[in-house]
């Protein structure tokens, strides 16, 4: 699963480490980040949904689609979320 985020403000260069930490914070117990890389002006973070999270996969995906864009701090903006 992937989320692409852009940094709002700053020097225009994507900050991969900061973006990775932000997604780790937002996911919490719901998943783990497996990689993060810069692609032009955005950062694409790949993550795995936790099997310990006690919901059917479809409900997990619906929840993350609503939760992640709302919980990403104002320093970043969600550009794309794909499952």
DSSP file (Angstrom, degrees, kcal/mol; ACC not computed):
  #  RESIDUE AA STRUCTURE BP1 BP2  ACC     N-H-->O    O-->H-N    N-H-->O    O-->H-N    TCO  KAPPA ALPHA  PHI   PSI    X-CA   Y-CA   Z-CA
    1    1 A X              0   0    0      0, 0.0    46,-2.6     0, 0.0     2,-0.4   0.000 360.0 360.0 360.0 146.1    0.0    0.0    0.0
    2    2 A X  E     -AB  46  82A   0     80,-2.7    80,-2.6    44,-0.2     2,-0.4  -0.947 360.0-170.0-132.8 147.8    1.3    3.5   -0.8
    3    3 A X  E     -AB  45  81A   0     42,-2.1    42,-3.0    -2,-0.4     2,-0.5  -0.997  11.6-156.5-132.1 133.1    0.7    7.0    0.2
    4    4 A X  E     +AB  44  80A   0     76,-3.2    75,-3.3    -2,-0.4    76,-1.6  -0.937  17.8 179.2-109.2 128.0    2.1   10.0   -1.7
    5    5 A X  E     -AB  43  78A   0     38,-2.5    38,-2.9    -2,-0.5     2,-0.4  -0.949  17.1-148.3-130.1 150.2    2.5   13.2    0.3
    6    6 A X  E     -AB  42  77A   0     71,-2.7    71,-2.4    -2,-0.3     2,-0.4  -0.901  21.9-121.8-113.7 145.1    3.9   16.7   -0.5
    7    7 A X  E     - B   0  76A   0     34,-0.6     2,-0.6    -2,-0.4    69,-0.3  -0.718  23.3-139.1 -83.5 132.1    5.6   19.0    1.9
    8    8 A X        -     0   0    0     67,-3.7     2,-0.1    -2,-0.4    -1,-0.0  -0.823  68.1 -14.5 -93.5 125.6    3.8   22.3    2.2
    9    9 A X  S >  S+     0   0    0     -2,-0.6     3,-0.6     1,-0.1     2,-0.1  -0.356  89.2  99.8  78.8-164.5    6.3   25.2    2.3
   10   10 A X  T 3  S-     0   0    0      1,-0.2    -1,-0.1     2,-0.1     4,-0.1  -0.451  96.4 -40.4  82.5-156.9    9.9   24.8    3.0
   11   11 A X  T 3  S-     0   0    0      2,-0.3    -1,-0.2    -2,-0.1     3,-0.1   0.336  77.9-107.6 -93.9   6.6   12.6   24.7    0.3
   12   12 A X  S <  S+     0   0    0     -3,-0.6     2,-0.4     1,-0.3    -2,-0.1   0.256  86.2 112.8  88.2 -14.0   10.7   22.7   -2.3
   13   13 A X  S    S-     0   0    0      1,-0.0    -1,-0.3    25,-0.0    -2,-0.3  -0.769  74.4-112.1 -92.1 137.1   12.8   19.6   -1.8
   14   14 A X        -     0   0    0     26,-0.5     2,-0.9    -2,-0.4    28,-0.1  -0.456  19.0-142.5 -68.8 136.4   11.0   16.6   -0.4
   15   15 A X     >  -     0   0    0      1,-0.2     4,-2.3    -2,-0.2     5,-0.2  -0.827  18.6-175.8-100.7  95.4   12.2   15.6    3.1
   16   16 A X  H  > S+     0   0    0     -2,-0.9     4,-2.6     1,-0.2     5,-0.2   0.895  79.4  49.8 -62.5 -44.9   12.0   11.8    3.0
   17   17 A X  H  > S+     0   0    0      1,-0.2     4,-2.3     2,-0.2    -1,-0.2   0.917 112.8  46.3 -63.2 -43.6   12.9   11.2    6.7
   18   18 A X  H  > S+     0   0    0      2,-0.2     4,-1.9     1,-0.2    -1,-0.2   0.899 113.4  49.4 -66.4 -40.0   10.4   13.7    8.0
   19   19 A X  H  X S+     0   0    0     -4,-2.3     4,-2.1     2,-0.2    -2,-0.2   0.909 110.2  51.2 -64.5 -42.4    7.7   12.2    5.7
   20   20 A X  H  X S+     0   0    0     -4,-2.6     4,-2.2     1,-0.2    -2,-0.2   0.930 110.7  48.2 -60.0 -46.6    8.5    8.7    6.8
   21   21 A X  H  X S+     0   0    0     -4,-2.3     4,-2.2     1,-0.2    -1,-0.2   0.858 109.2  54.2 -63.8 -35.4    8.2    9.7   10.5
   22   22 A X  H  X S+     0   0    0     -4,-1.9     4,-2.4     2,-0.2    -1,-0.2   0.917 109.8  45.6 -65.5 -42.7    4.9   11.4    9.8
   23   23 A X  H  X S+     0   0    0     -4,-2.1     4,-2.7     2,-0.2     5,-0.2   0.870 110.4  54.0 -70.2 -35.7    3.4    8.3    8.3
   24   24 A X  H  X S+     0   0    0     -4,-2.2     4,-2.1     2,-0.2    -1,-0.2   0.926 111.0  47.4 -59.9 -43.7    4.8    6.2   11.1
   25   25 A X  H  < S+     0   0    0     -4,-2.2    -2,-0.2     1,-0.2    -1,-0.2   0.922 113.8  46.6 -63.1 -45.0    3.0    8.5   13.6
   26   26 A X  H  < S+     0   0    0     -4,-2.4    -2,-0.2     1,-0.2    -1,-0.2   0.899 113.4  48.0 -67.2 -41.4   -0.2    8.5   11.6
   27   27 A X  H >< S+     0   0    0     -4,-2.7     3,-2.3     1,-0.2    -1,-0.2   0.909  77.7 162.3 -67.3 -41.8   -0.3    4.7   11.2
   28   28 A X  G >< S-     0   0    0     -4,-2.1     3,-0.9     1,-0.3    -1,-0.2  -0.366  76.1 -11.8  57.0-129.9    0.4    3.9   14.8
   29   29 A X  G 3  S+     0   0    0      1,-0.2    -1,-0.3    -2,-0.1    23,-0.2   0.566 123.8  82.6 -76.4  -8.4   -0.5    0.3   15.5
   30   30 A X  G <  S-     0   0    0     -3,-2.3    20,-2.5    -4,-0.1     2,-0.3   0.638 105.1 -28.3 -75.9 -14.8   -2.4    0.0   12.2
   31   31 A X  E <   -C   49   0A   0     -3,-0.9     2,-0.4    18,-0.3    18,-0.2  -0.991  55.8-107.6-179.8 178.6    0.7   -0.7   10.1
   32   32 A X  E     -C   48   0A   0     16,-2.3    16,-2.9    -2,-0.3     2,-0.4  -0.981  28.8-119.4-131.6 142.8    4.4   -0.4    9.5
   33   33 A X  E     -C   47   0A   0     -2,-0.4    14,-0.3    14,-0.2     3,-0.1  -0.653  25.3-180.0 -80.3 130.5    6.4    1.6    7.0
   34   34 A X  E     -     0   0A   0     12,-2.6     2,-0.3    -2,-0.4    13,-0.2   0.731  63.6  -9.2-103.2 -28.5    8.4   -0.5    4.6
   35   35 A X  E     -C   46   0A   0     11,-1.6    11,-2.4     2,-0.0    -1,-0.4  -0.988  49.1-162.7-162.7 160.7   10.0    2.2    2.5
   36   36 A X  E     +C   45   0A   0     -2,-0.3     2,-0.3     9,-0.2     9,-0.2  -0.974  17.3 168.8-147.5 134.2   10.0    5.9    1.6
   37   37 A X  E     -C   44   0A   0      7,-2.1     7,-2.8    -2,-0.3     2,-0.3  -0.998  33.5-112.3-148.3 150.0   11.5    7.6   -1.5
   38   38 A X  E     -C   43   0A   0     -2,-0.3     2,-0.4     5,-0.2     5,-0.2  -0.624  25.8-177.4 -81.8 136.4   11.4   11.0   -3.1
   39   39 A X  E >   -C   42   0A   0      3,-3.1     3,-2.0    -2,-0.3     2,-0.3  -0.874  62.4 -60.5-135.0 101.3    9.7   11.2   -6.5
   40   40 A X  T 3  S-     0   0    0     -2,-0.4   -26,-0.5     1,-0.3    -1,-0.0  -0.454 120.7 -13.1  58.1-118.1   10.0   14.8   -7.9
   41   41 A X  T 3  S+     0   0    0     -2,-0.3   -34,-0.6   -28,-0.1     2,-0.3   0.405 128.4  65.5 -95.1   3.6    8.2   17.1   -5.4
   42   42 A X  E <  S-AC   6  39A   0     -3,-2.0    -3,-3.1   -36,-0.2     2,-0.5  -0.766  71.1-130.4-122.0 168.3    6.5   14.4   -3.4
   43   43 A X  E     -AC   5  38A   0    -38,-2.9   -38,-2.5    -2,-0.3     2,-0.6  -0.977  15.0-152.4-117.6 129.1    7.5   11.5   -1.1
   44   44 A X  E     -AC   4  37A   0     -7,-2.8    -7,-2.1    -2,-0.5     2,-0.5  -0.906  12.5-168.0-103.2 121.7    6.0    8.0   -1.7
   45   45 A X  E     -AC   3  36A   0    -42,-3.0   -42,-2.1    -2,-0.6     2,-0.4  -0.943   5.7-155.7-113.2 122.9    5.8    5.9    1.4
   46   46 A X  E     +AC   2  35A   0    -11,-2.4   -12,-2.6    -2,-0.5   -11,-1.6  -0.797  20.1 173.9 -96.4 139.9    5.0    2.2    1.2
   47   47 A X  E     - C   0  33A   0    -46,-2.6     2,-0.4    -2,-0.4   -14,-0.2  -0.971  26.9-133.5-144.7 158.6    3.5    0.6    4.2
   48   48 A X  E     - C   0  32A   0    -16,-2.9   -16,-2.3    -2,-0.3     2,-0.3  -0.924  26.6-122.8-112.4 137.0    2.0   -2.8    5.3
   49   49 A X  E     - C   0  31A   0     -2,-0.4   -18,-0.3   -18,-0.2     2,-0.2  -0.612  35.7-107.2 -78.9 137.1   -1.3   -3.0    7.2
   50   50 A X    >   -     0   0    0    -20,-2.5     3,-0.9    -2,-0.3    -1,-0.1  -0.432  15.1-151.5 -67.4 129.4   -0.9   -4.8   10.5
   51   51 A X  T 3  S+     0   0    0      1,-0.2    -1,-0.2    -2,-0.2     4,-0.1   0.680  95.8  67.8 -71.5 -16.2   -2.4   -8.3   10.6
   52   52 A X  T 3  S+     0   0    0    -23,-0.2     2,-0.5     2,-0.1    -1,-0.2   0.702  73.3 101.8 -74.6 -19.4   -2.9   -7.7   14.4
   53   53 A X  S <  S-     0   0    0     -3,-0.9     2,-2.0   -24,-0.1     7,-0.1  -0.561  77.2-135.9 -70.0 116.2   -5.5   -5.0   13.6
   54   54 A X        +     0   0    0     -2,-0.5     2,-0.3     6,-0.0    -1,-0.1  -0.445  65.6  94.7 -85.3  69.7   -8.8   -6.9   14.2
   55   55 A X  S    S-     0   0    0     -2,-2.0    -2,-0.0    -4,-0.1     2,-0.0  -0.977  81.4 -92.8-146.3 154.2  -10.9   -5.8   11.2
   56   56 A X     >  -     0   0    0     -2,-0.3     4,-2.0     1,-0.1     3,-0.5  -0.393  43.5-111.7 -63.3 150.8  -11.6   -7.3    7.8
   57   57 A X  H  > S+     0   0    0      1,-0.2     4,-2.5     2,-0.2     5,-0.2   0.871 115.9  55.4 -55.1 -43.1   -9.2   -6.0    5.2
   58   58 A X  H  > S+     0   0    0      1,-0.2     4,-2.2     2,-0.2    -1,-0.2   0.894 109.4  46.9 -59.8 -41.0  -11.9   -4.1    3.3
   59   59 A X  H  > S+     0   0    0     -3,-0.5     4,-2.5     2,-0.2    -1,-0.2   0.871 109.7  54.2 -68.8 -36.8  -12.9   -2.2    6.5
   60   60 A X  H  X S+     0   0    0     -4,-2.0     4,-2.6     2,-0.2    -2,-0.2   0.930 110.0  47.1 -60.1 -45.9   -9.2   -1.5    7.2
   61   61 A X  H  X S+     0   0    0     -4,-2.5     4,-2.3     2,-0.2    -2,-0.2   0.922 112.2  48.9 -64.6 -45.2   -8.8    0.0    3.8
   62   62 A X  H  X S+     0   0    0     -4,-2.2     4,-1.3     1,-0.2    -1,-0.2   0.912 112.7  49.0 -60.1 -42.5  -11.9    2.2    4.1
   63   63 A X  H  X S+     0   0    0     -4,-2.5     4,-3.2     1,-0.2     3,-0.3   0.927 111.4  48.0 -63.0 -46.3  -10.8    3.4    7.5
   64   64 A X  H  X S+     0   0    0     -4,-2.6     4,-2.1     1,-0.2     5,-0.4   0.853 105.4  59.3 -65.9 -34.6   -7.3    4.3    6.3
   65   65 A X  H  < S+     0   0    0     -4,-2.3     4,-0.4     1,-0.2    -1,-0.2   0.861 117.6  32.1 -61.5 -35.4   -8.7    6.2    3.3
   66   66 A X  H  X S+     0   0    0     -4,-1.3     4,-0.9    -3,-0.3    -2,-0.2   0.873 122.0  48.4 -85.9 -41.4  -10.6    8.5    5.6
   67   67 A X  H  X S+     0   0    0     -4,-3.2     4,-1.9    -5,-0.2     5,-0.2   0.918 104.6  53.8 -69.5 -48.9   -8.1    8.5    8.5
   68   68 A X  H  X S+     0   0    0     -4,-2.1     4,-1.6     1,-0.2     3,-0.3   0.921 107.9  46.3 -63.8 -49.5   -4.8    9.2    6.9
   69   69 A X  H  4 S+     0   0    0     -4,-0.4    -1,-0.2    -5,-0.4     9,-0.2   0.863 116.0  48.6 -61.0 -31.7   -5.6   12.4    4.9
   70   70 A X  H  < S+     0   0    0     -4,-0.9    -1,-0.2     1,-0.2    -2,-0.2   0.808 115.2  42.9 -76.0 -29.4   -7.3   13.8    8.0
   71   71 A X  H  < S+     0   0    0     -4,-1.9     2,-0.3    -3,-0.3    -2,-0.2   0.592  82.0 107.0 -97.6 -12.4   -4.4   13.0   10.4
   72   72 A X  S  < S-     0   0    0     -4,-1.6     6,-0.1    -5,-0.2   -49,-0.1  -0.535  79.8-109.8 -67.5 129.5   -1.4   14.0    8.3
   73   73 A X    >   -     0   0    0     -2,-0.3     3,-2.0     1,-0.1    -1,-0.1  -0.054  26.5-102.9 -60.2 162.1   -0.1   17.2    9.9
   74   74 A X  T 3  S+     0   0    0      1,-0.3    -1,-0.1    -3,-0.1   -66,-0.1   0.576 115.1  74.7 -66.4  -8.6   -0.5   20.5    8.1
   75   75 A X  T 3  S+     0   0    0    -68,-0.1   -67,-3.7   -66,-0.0     2,-0.3   0.766 103.4  41.0 -71.8 -25.1    3.2   20.4    7.1
   76   76 A X  E <   -B    7   0A   0     -3,-2.0     2,-0.4   -69,-0.3   -69,-0.2  -0.847  68.9-152.8-122.4 157.9    2.3   17.7    4.5
   77   77 A X  E     -B    6   0A   0    -71,-2.4   -71,-2.7    -2,-0.3     2,-0.4  -0.999  24.7-120.8-129.8 133.7   -0.6   17.2    2.1
   78   78 A X  E     +B    5   0A   0     -2,-0.4   -73,-0.3   -73,-0.2     3,-0.1  -0.611  31.3 174.3 -75.7 125.5   -1.8   13.8    0.9
   79   79 A X  E     -     0   0A   0    -75,-3.3     2,-0.3    -2,-0.4   -74,-0.2   0.802  65.2  -1.7 -97.9 -40.8   -1.6   13.6   -2.9
   80   80 A X  E     -B    4   0A   0    -76,-1.6   -76,-3.2     2,-0.0     2,-0.4  -0.993  51.0-166.4-155.1 145.7   -2.5   10.0   -3.5
   81   81 A X  E     +B    3   0A   0     -2,-0.3     2,-0.4   -78,-0.2   -78,-0.2  -0.967  18.8 178.5-136.2 117.5   -3.4    7.0   -1.4
   82   82 A X  E      B    2   0A   0    -80,-2.6   -80,-2.7    -2,-0.4    -2,-0.0  -0.954 360.0 360.0-129.0 144.1   -3.4    3.6   -3.2
   83   83 A X              0   0    0     -2,-0.4    -1,-0.1   -82,-0.2   -80,-0.0   0.332 360.0 360.0-124.3 360.0   -4.1    0.0   -2.0
